[in-house]
């Protein structure tokens, strides 16, 4: 995710980090070269004039812009829903920490170093591991080991043997077992355990909703139709403009092609909000925020520092 103040004036023209120009520069360059050739040839192809007027581009351009805007709105809705779901995960993590520390009775003060012997610490730390496991699942990071330091050695070894898609469920099942054990040992009142269980349900629901977004892309046929139409429109545009705009045809084509190609690529980026592209969600930073909250609630003196943007990029 790009984090920076909005530049003004002439600086806007030279921003590269976060711009879609990096992804469309190839096809844009080809389009501009074609426009230059058409301009030099005055719209002739092998000594034959291509009889294309601006009217078809007027008829197609408006619907194309509308449908590209609609697709981008749909893609941004997926992006925003993903961000709201991770916001809910942060809320549920903080709630779970508060409930574990205030409702579960162990008989001795909380010590963040006693994970194996204190169910409260174990459940709070497991919440951090849950967020890292979900992040790794959504990004397809099979070798991610960020969750290791928040689990016991035995639990981490068992978790590594599971596919990415089963790790969050396994952690939630372990949470449920610990909660049930606390009820049986009368460390928590059953009525209060219900509230804690609802928090676990909220974490599970948020994770499942993220999986829904990740596993259900925008229909490919819709994306393909817009992709083809945008390219055909931009490649044929010089033939329709050369008789009107003359030597300015490459400049006009460059502006129109940049807009249409950019909208098309931007929709592709926003459609999958959990990736590692420049405009995707900063899941690493969100997980680090959960770590900080959990360590602070446990009174851990070794609180990690928040992640900072590197070259305006926050992962």
N, C-alpha and C positions, 0 to 999 in steps of 0.2 A: 504494500500500500504506500502510495506517495504521500509524504507529509512535508508540506512546505507552505510558506506564505504565497499568496497569489501574486505573481509579478505583474507589473503594469507597463503599458507603453511598448517601446521597442523590444524589451526583453522577452516578451511573449513569443516573438518570432524565432528565438534561438534556443528554446527549451527542448532538450532531447529526452531526459529522464522522465518516464511516464507517458511520453507521446506515442501515438500509434504509428508515427512516421517510420520507426525502426522496422515495423512488420510489413509495411506496404511500400517501402522505398523501391523495391525491385519492380513490382508491377506498375508503380507510378512512373518510374523512369522509362519503362517500355512504352507506356501510354504517351508520355511527353515526346519521346523520339518519334513515335508514329504520327503525332500531331505535327511535328516539324516537317516530316517527309510529306504529309498531305498538304501542308501549307506551301512548301516549295513546288510541289507538283500541281498546285491549284485544284486539288480534288480529283485529279486524273489518275486512273489506274491502268497501266499499259496503254496509254494514249486514249483511254475511254473515260469520259466524264461520269462520275458516280452521281446520279441524280437524287440526292437526298436533301430535303429541305428541313428547316428547323421544326416544322410542325410535328413530326412523329416524336421528337425529343421533348416537345412541350407536353404532348399527350402522355408519354411514358414517365417523364421526369417527376411529375407531381405524385402519381400513385406510388412510384418507387420510393420517393422520399417519405411518404406517409407510412408505407409498410416497413421501411427500415427503422423509422421512428417507433413504430409499434413493437417491432422485434426488440429494439433496444430498451423500451420500457418494460417489456416482459423479462428481459435479461437482468435489468436493474432491480426488478421486483424480487428475483431470485437472490441477487446479491444482498439486498436489504433484509430479506427474510433470514438469510444466513447470518448476517450480523446481529439481528435481533435474537436469534437462537443462541448464539454464543454469549450474548449479553445475559440471557436467561441462565446459561450454565454458570456464569460468574455469580449471579444472584443466588442460585441454588447451592453453589459451593460455599459461599459465605454463610448462608442459612444453616447448612449442614454442620459447619464448623461450630457455629454458635449453639446449635442444639446438642451436639455431642458433648461439648464442654460444660454446658449448663444442666443437661437433663440426665446424663449418665453418671452414676455414682461409682467411683472406684475406690476411694478411701485414702488417696494420697494425691499430692499436687501433680499437675501435668509436667512431664519432663519430655521435651521433644526427642531426646535421644533414646527413650524407652519404647520404641515402636512395637517391638515384639511382645512386650509385657503389658502394654497399656492400650486397651481397645479404642480409647478416644483418639490417641495419637495415630494409631493404625488407620482408623477410618478417615481422619482428616488428611493424612498423607496419601491415602488411596484415592481421595478425591482429586488431588493434583495428578496422580498417575492416570486417572480416568481421562482428564482433559488432554494429557499428552498422547494417550492411546487413541483418542478420537481424532486428534490432529494428524497423527501418523496414518490412521486409516483413511481419512479424507484426502490426504496427499499421496497415499500409496508409498509411504516410507517404511519399507520392510526392515531396514537395519537401524531404525531410530532407537536410541537407548536413553532418551530423556526421562522415561518413566522409571528407570532402574533405581535411581537414588531415593525414590519415594516408596519403595516396596521392600519387604523382607527378601532375603536372597532366595529362599525357597519359592516364594510367590512369583518372583521375577523369572526364575527358571521355568516354572510351569507356564507362565504367560508367553514366553518366547516360543514354546512349542505349538502355540495356537496360530491360526490364520489371523490376519489383521482384523477381519470383520467380526471375529468372536471375542476379541480381547476386552472391549468395553462391557459386553454382557457378562463376561467372567468376573470382572471387577465388581460389577453391581451385585452379582450373586454372592460374592464374598462379603460384600457389605450387608446383604440381607442375612447371611449366616451369623455374622457378628452381632447384628441387632437382635436376632432371635435368641442367641446365646445370652445376651444381656437381659432379655426378658425372663428367660428361664432361671437365670441366677439372681433375679430381682434387683438388678442394678438400675433398672428404669421401669417406671410404671407402664403397664400395657397401654393405657390411654395416651400417654405421652409418646410411646413408641410409634403409635399410629401417625402422629405428626411427622416424626422423623422418616417414617416409611414414605409419606407423601413427598417429602423432599427427594428421596431416592427415585420415586416415580417420575418426578419432574426432570431429573437428570437423564433418566432413561428416555423419556419422551423427547427431550431436546436433541439427544443424540440420534434417535430414530428419524426425527425430522430432517436433521442434517444429512443423514444417509439417503432420505427420499430426494432431496435436492441433488445430491451427488450422483445418484443412480438413475435419475430421470431427466435427460437433457431435453431441450426444445426439439420437436420433431425434425429429423434431418431433412426431409423433403421440403419443408418450409424454408430452412436455412439455405439449402441448395438452390431453390428457385430464386431467392433474393441475390445470392452470390452470383449466379449466372447472369441474371438480368442486369445487375450493377456493372459487371465486366463488359457485357455486350453494349450497354448504353455508353460507357466511357470510351470504348474502342471505336465505336461508330460516330461518336460526337464530332470529331474533327471534320468529317465529310459534310456534316450538316451546318457547321459554323464557318467554314473557310471562305465562302462567298460573301459572308456578312462581316466577319471580324478581321479577315485578311491576315496580316502578319501577327496580330494579337491572338490568333487561334491557339497556339501552344500555351499561352498564359491562362486563357480562359479554361481550356481543357484541364490544365494542371490544378486549378482551383476546384473545379467541379469533381474531378477524379479524386483529389485528396479528400473531399468531403464524403463522397459516396463510399470509397474504399475504407476510409477511416471509420465511418459509421458501421460498416459491415464487420470490420475487425474488432471494433469496440464491443459489439454485441457478442462476438465469440469469447472475448476476455471476461465479460461480466456474467456470461451464462454459467461459468464454472467458478464460483467465488472462493473456493477453498484451495486453489492451486498456489503456485509460487511466482506467478507473473507480477509485473510491477503494480497492476491495479487490483490485485486480489486482496482478500482480507488478511490482516496481520495476525495470524493465528499464533505465531511464536510469541508476540508481544502480549496477546490475551492470556496465553498459558503462563507467561511470566507474571502477569498481574495476579493470577490465581495463586501462584506460588507465594508471592509477597503477602497476599491476604491471609493465606493459611499459616504461614510462618509467624506473622504478626499476632494472629489469634492464639497461637500456642506459646507465645513469648519466646520464640527462638531468637537468639542474638545474631545468628548468621542469616540475615534476611538478604536475598539476592537483589541486585540493583535492577531497576526497570530497563528494558531494552530501548536503545536510542536509534533513530534513523541513521543509516549509513548512506551518504550521497543521496539524501532525501528518501531513501527506501527503508520502510519498516516492514519486516517480514512477519 
